[in-house]
Every structure is written in C-alpha cells, then in structure tokens.
C-alpha cells in the first residue's frame, strides 16, 4: 500500500513538472515575434522639388523604395530611381548627365524597449549603382532616419519619415585632370562626383 502511494505521488509530481515545462514552452513560443512584419512602399517627395544652388546645378531626382520588416527589427531595403543634373560653365559649355540608379541594403531598429511599436528608428547601410550611357558608378552609404505611423485603416498603415545619407564613392577617377574630365560629373542617385557626399530624403509610405 505504501509503495503504491509513493508511486502515485511520484507520478503526480512528474505530471505537474511536465505541465509546467509545457506551459513555459508555450509562453515562450507566444512571446516570440513573427518573422514577417509587413512590407512598406515609400515615395520620396522631397528630392523632386529640390534644386541645388551650388555651382548653378539644376537637379531632378525621382525615387521609390520598399522595405520588409523581419522579426520587428530588421528592414532589408530596395531603392530605385531616376535622376539627372545640369549646369553651365561659362557662356557656351553645358554639362548634362542623367540615368537610373538602384540601392540595396538593410536597416536595423535599435529601439528594443517597445519592439511592438509601429514607429522605428533606422540605422543601416546601402550599396548603390548609378547607370548612365556608357558609364556605371558604385558607392556605399551609411544611413540614419526614422519612420512614424500617422494613420491606419484596417490592415493598411500610412507612414512618414526621413533619411540622412553619408555617401562614399567607390569608382573614383584613376588620377589626373584628363581622367577626371572623362567621367560624368553627376552620378544618378549619388549626386555631384565628389569622393564624399551627403543627402536627405523625406518620404510618405504605405505598409501592408
């Protein structure tokens, strides 16, 4: 009789331990963030109206971007666009350059206290390529910015935000004034052909 009671107690303890472990496992599973958090398509509304007053440059820039939210923290990003620049040197010489560009990269949201928040601070990198007739340029970027949810209708959210860019040109002129003059002085998606550049974009976005 005592042996049966001891067996029943041990079985009960084991069952309780198993149920507790299972409950903890289920809780951990429920708290794990979803891998896919939605796709955001963004339109840059600042660049098309910007006209540079430096060196009499006139710039046109049109850009659309998309990012995918993964695990509430990571944002793989694709940016596409078309840009051109025009300036005058003296009374008779005119420089004109235009073409398409593409950037790929990834942003990280460092705000960990409230990972479920729809707002995000973004820090990341980009690799960009500008394509013109008979010429291609490549560069890298360090970016920082944010996106803020301003409205939500059912499963669609609307965002606004900005992004600052520090640009580093990879395809530099091999040397000498003649070699430099053979390269386009404006690079789509990058700007004027300087070794270091910067840029700012302001966008509206739709997340679905």
C-alpha positions as CSV (number, residue, x, y, z in Angstrom):
1,X,0.0,0.0,0.0
2,X,2.8,2.4,0.9
3,X,4.6,1.5,-2.2
4,X,1.5,2.3,-4.3
5,X,1.1,5.7,-2.6
6,X,4.7,6.6,-3.2
7,X,4.3,5.6,-6.9
8,X,1.2,7.8,-7.2
9,X,3.0,10.7,-5.6
10,X,5.9,10.4,-7.9
11,X,3.6,10.1,-11.0
12,X,1.8,13.2,-9.8
13,X,5.0,15.2,-9.3
14,X,6.2,14.2,-12.8
15,X,2.9,15.2,-14.4
16,X,3.0,18.6,-12.7
17,X,6.6,19.1,-13.8
18,X,5.7,18.2,-17.4
19,X,2.7,20.5,-17.4
20,X,4.8,23.4,-16.0
21,X,7.5,22.9,-18.6
22,X,4.9,22.7,-21.4
23,X,3.3,25.9,-20.2
24,X,6.6,27.7,-20.2
25,X,7.4,26.5,-23.7
26,X,4.0,27.7,-25.0
27,X,4.6,31.1,-23.3
28,X,8.0,31.4,-24.9
29,X,6.5,30.5,-28.2
30,X,3.8,33.1,-28.0
31,X,6.2,35.8,-27.0
32,X,8.5,35.2,-30.0
33,X,7.9,38.0,-32.6
34,X,6.6,37.0,-36.0
35,X,9.3,36.7,-38.7
36,X,7.4,38.7,-41.3
37,X,6.0,42.1,-40.2
38,X,4.8,43.6,-43.4
39,X,6.1,45.4,-46.5
40,X,6.3,49.2,-46.7
41,X,6.4,51.1,-50.1
42,X,7.8,54.6,-49.8
43,X,7.8,57.6,-52.2
44,X,10.4,60.3,-51.8
45,X,8.5,63.7,-52.0
46,X,11.4,66.0,-51.2
47,X,14.0,65.2,-53.8
48,X,11.8,66.1,-56.9
49,X,11.4,69.7,-55.7
50,X,15.0,70.2,-54.6
51,X,17.1,72.5,-56.7
52,X,20.8,72.9,-55.7
53,X,22.1,76.4,-55.7
54,X,25.7,75.3,-55.5
55,X,27.7,75.9,-58.7
56,X,24.4,76.6,-60.6
57,X,23.4,73.0,-60.6
58,X,19.8,72.1,-61.5
59,X,18.9,68.6,-60.3
60,X,15.9,66.3,-60.9
61,X,15.5,63.2,-58.7
62,X,12.7,60.7,-58.5
63,X,12.8,57.8,-56.2
64,X,10.7,54.9,-54.8
65,X,11.7,52.4,-52.1
66,X,10.4,49.3,-50.4
67,X,11.5,47.6,-47.2
68,X,10.4,44.4,-45.5
69,X,10.1,44.2,-41.7
70,X,11.6,41.0,-40.3
71,X,11.4,40.0,-36.6
72,X,10.3,43.5,-35.7
73,X,13.9,44.7,-36.0
74,X,15.5,44.2,-39.4
75,X,14.5,46.0,-42.7
76,X,16.0,44.7,-45.9
77,X,15.6,47.6,-48.3
78,X,15.5,48.2,-52.1
79,X,15.6,51.7,-53.6
80,X,15.0,52.6,-57.3
81,X,15.0,55.9,-59.1
82,X,15.9,58.2,-62.0
83,X,18.0,61.3,-61.6
84,X,19.8,63.9,-63.7
85,X,21.9,67.1,-63.2
86,X,22.6,70.1,-65.5
87,X,24.9,73.0,-65.1
88,X,26.7,75.7,-67.2
89,X,30.4,76.5,-67.3
90,X,30.9,79.9,-68.8
91,X,28.6,81.1,-71.5
92,X,28.9,78.2,-74.0
93,X,29.7,74.9,-72.2
94,X,26.9,72.9,-70.7
95,X,27.2,69.7,-68.7
96,X,24.2,67.3,-68.7
97,X,24.0,63.9,-67.1
98,X,21.1,61.6,-66.4
99,X,20.3,57.9,-65.8
100,X,18.8,55.3,-63.4
101,X,20.1,54.0,-60.1
102,X,19.5,51.2,-57.6
103,X,20.4,50.9,-54.0
104,X,20.2,47.7,-51.8
105,X,20.9,47.4,-48.1
106,X,19.5,46.7,-44.7
107,X,18.4,48.9,-41.7
108,X,18.2,47.9,-38.0
109,X,15.8,49.4,-35.5
110,X,17.8,49.9,-32.2
111,X,14.7,50.7,-30.1
112,X,14.3,47.5,-28.1
113,X,12.2,48.7,-25.2
114,X,9.0,48.7,-27.2
115,X,9.6,46.3,-30.2
116,X,5.8,46.1,-30.8
117,X,5.6,49.9,-31.6
118,X,4.8,50.8,-35.2
119,X,7.4,53.6,-35.1
120,X,11.0,52.8,-35.9
121,X,14.4,54.5,-35.8
122,X,16.5,53.2,-38.7
123,X,20.3,52.8,-38.9
124,X,21.8,51.0,-41.9
125,X,24.0,50.7,-44.9
126,X,23.5,50.8,-48.7
127,X,25.4,49.8,-51.8
128,X,24.4,51.9,-54.8
129,X,24.9,51.8,-58.6
130,X,24.2,54.6,-61.0
131,X,23.9,53.8,-64.7
132,X,24.4,56.3,-67.5
133,X,25.0,55.8,-71.2
134,X,28.4,54.1,-71.4
135,X,29.2,54.6,-67.8
136,X,28.5,53.0,-64.4
137,X,29.4,54.1,-60.9
138,X,29.2,52.4,-57.5
139,X,29.2,53.8,-54.0
140,X,28.4,53.0,-50.4
141,X,26.2,54.8,-47.9
142,X,25.7,55.0,-44.1
143,X,22.1,56.0,-43.4
144,X,20.1,57.1,-40.4
145,X,16.5,58.1,-40.1
146,X,13.0,57.2,-38.9
147,X,9.5,56.2,-40.0
148,X,6.4,57.1,-38.0
149,X,2.9,55.7,-38.4
150,X,0.5,58.6,-39.0
151,X,-2.7,56.7,-39.7
152,X,-4.1,53.1,-40.0
153,X,-7.1,51.9,-42.0
154,X,-7.8,48.2,-41.4
155,X,-4.7,46.3,-42.5
156,X,-3.0,49.2,-44.2
157,X,-0.9,51.7,-42.3
158,X,0.4,55.1,-43.6
159,X,3.9,56.3,-42.7
160,X,6.0,59.4,-43.0
161,X,9.7,59.8,-42.3
162,X,13.2,61.0,-43.3
163,X,16.6,59.5,-44.1
164,X,20.0,61.1,-43.9
165,X,22.8,59.7,-46.0
166,X,26.6,59.8,-45.9
167,X,27.9,58.7,-49.3
168,X,31.4,57.3,-50.2
169,X,32.2,57.0,-53.9
170,X,34.0,53.7,-54.9
171,X,34.5,54.4,-58.6
172,X,36.9,57.3,-58.3
173,X,38.8,58.8,-61.2
174,X,42.2,57.0,-61.7
175,X,44.1,60.2,-61.5
176,X,45.0,63.4,-63.4
177,X,42.6,66.1,-64.7
178,X,42.2,64.4,-68.1
179,X,40.9,61.1,-66.5
180,X,38.6,63.1,-64.2
181,X,37.1,65.0,-67.1
182,X,36.3,61.8,-68.9
183,X,33.9,60.7,-66.1
184,X,30.4,62.2,-65.8
185,X,30.4,65.0,-63.3
186,X,27.0,64.0,-62.0
187,X,26.0,60.5,-60.8
188,X,22.3,59.4,-60.6
189,X,21.4,58.5,-57.1
190,X,24.7,59.9,-55.7
191,X,25.0,63.5,-56.8
192,X,28.0,65.5,-57.9
193,X,31.1,63.5,-58.4
194,X,32.9,64.1,-55.1
195,X,34.6,61.4,-53.1
196,X,32.4,62.1,-50.1
197,X,28.8,63.3,-50.4
198,X,25.6,63.6,-48.4
199,X,21.8,63.6,-49.0
200,X,18.5,63.8,-47.3
201,X,15.1,62.3,-48.3
202,X,11.6,62.8,-46.9
203,X,9.1,60.1,-47.8
204,X,5.5,59.0,-47.4
205,X,4.8,55.3,-47.2
206,X,2.1,52.6,-47.2
207,X,2.6,49.4,-45.2
208,X,0.5,46.3,-46.0
